Amino acid sequence: MNKMHKIDIDLVEMTLDVMKYTIDRISNVTPELGAPKKEEELFELIGETITPEGIGGEVAFKMFRDVLVKATVPIDHPRHLAFVPAAPSRAAILFDLVTSASSIHGAYWMEGAGGIFCENQAMKWLVSLTGLPKESFGVFTSGGTAANLSAMVAAREAWRKKDSGNIGVRALLLTSNGAHSSIQAMAKVMDADVVMIDCPDENLRGHALRTAIDELSEKDRKRLFAVVATGGTTNAGIIDELDSIAEVCEEEELWFHVDAAYGGGALAAPSVRHLFNGIERADSITIDPHKWLFSPYDCGAVIYKNMELAAEAHSQKGSYLEIFKDEGAQGFNPADYQIQLTRRLRGMPLWFSLAMHGTEKYTTSIERGIELAQIAAKKIDVAEELELVRPASLSVVLFRRKGWSAEDYRDWTYRNHKSGLALVTPTKWKGKQGYETISRFCFINPETTEEDIDVILETMK
Ligand SMILES: *Cc1c(COP(=O)(O)O)cnc(C)c1O
């Protein structure tokens, strides 16, 4: 047996292992709810894996399958209702494998045309959900953080192009206390400042924005280049009053960004679509298909009203890249519209899943998340020991267990996680007496059942 032949047999065995694992995993709707172990514990169990000779695929794969994956939380577990869960469709997961196997460079049309075509088909549908004018378009990013950063960099660049007096001026953006932490983090990357408007109910409205702008010093008003509203806050599922915010942004000539990383999927849900009215007036929008559009990690999206402004900020120049520009002029170059150059075609799994199932299936699955939140809210409302903190919003439910302290919520979370029952984490909410620790459900997975909700609520008795 020659060496090449041997390698081929190993490869076939490896492929069978991988396919078997993948099929088992995606057909198991309640995978074991793993929990972290200390690094030393994992090392104790596994030992050193990187050696000069290699430990072999079979051994490495076995370590992953039998030990390491059990120290992870399957985000699609139907009783994983913490943070923002996810539930990638089986079609999308399988096509994620195909995307890898096809080895496509997703930066330029010259190399990635057929794959970028797929991404753009999915993007066309996403853009259509927003109601933005027809020249608007977008590109898939590694997530909401990269999408927000790409949008804000484009906004600042446009602001500086508009008035050369702004070049070299430290920029300032306005957002609300409902904004995701990535807004502040990304402002740090950009070396820009953030003024956070403290809104009751973490809900920004046009008049509060107007007041905040009027209260800025003359110097700060000159530094102001953008407003970031949230289309579904991560904590509570609240959608800012986008229409009245758009009004103020237009009057003040400010870039209007809507961060709908979590909530964006609900644009496809007729029962709540009206809550997003005004989003069609945005200059840019962030939507994470890896949150509520059933894509595997990692897949975010940034959409721009004016693609040229995005290209002015992001298009990279380099002598060895010019060939791509010449040839690529015939097509769409994703690298020109966000911060990343070499990129995976991460929109392809979404495309395949959408193409296979059709958009109606997406609508039904997203509506189910909203319905599960309504069902949970009703159950909480009638339970003696429980209390809704506010009405369910999108797929988020905030509620309290009467008489529980922050430690009680924490212990309860760990107890349920350790026993493999559920992962539900506490959050904080600002009431009349300041911040209070409470509990929170976020539904994404359409396979979560009413019984799952009952089982979890039962543990709070
Ligand atoms: C999750 C989230 C983000 C960050 O997105 P990543 O994909 O985790 O980078 C930003 N904004 C909002 C509103 C989010 O819910």
The ligand as an SDF file (V2000), in Angstrom:
LIG
                    3D

 15 15  0  0  0  0  0  0  0  0999 V2000
  -26.0990   40.3280   19.5440 C   0  0  0  0  0  0  0  0  0  0  0  0
  -26.2000   41.7720   19.2860 C   0  0  0  0  0  0  0  0  0  0  0  0
  -25.0980   42.4920   18.8060 C   0  0  0  0  0  0  0  0  0  0  0  0
  -23.7530   41.8650   18.6200 C   0  0  0  0  0  0  0  0  0  0  0  0
  -23.7830   40.9330   17.5920 O   0  0  0  0  0  0  0  0  0  0  0  0
  -22.6850   39.7720   17.4600 P   0  0  0  0  0  0  0  0  0  0  0  0
  -23.2080   38.9820   16.3260 O   0  0  0  0  0  0  0  0  0  0  0  0
  -22.6770   39.0580   18.7640 O   0  0  0  0  0  0  0  0  0  0  0  0
  -21.3880   40.4320   17.1750 O   0  0  0  0  0  0  0  0  0  0  0  0
  -25.2800   43.8230   18.5110 C   0  0  0  0  0  0  0  0  0  0  0  0
  -26.4620   44.4280   18.7060 N   0  0  0  0  0  0  0  0  0  0  0  0
  -27.5400   43.7830   19.1710 C   0  0  0  0  0  0  0  0  0  0  0  0
  -28.8320   44.5160   19.3410 C   0  0  0  0  0  0  0  0  0  0  0  0
  -27.4450   42.4250   19.4890 C   0  0  0  0  0  0  0  0  0  0  0  0
  -28.5290   41.7810   19.9680 O   0  0  0  0  0  0  0  0  0  0  0  0
  1  2  1  0
  2  3  1  0
  2 14  2  0
  3  4  1  0
  3 10  2  0
  4  5  1  0
  5  6  1  0
  6  7  2  0
  6  8  1  0
  6  9  1  0
 10 11  1  0
 11 12  2  0
 12 13  1  0
 12 14  1  0
 14 15  1  0
M  END
$$$$
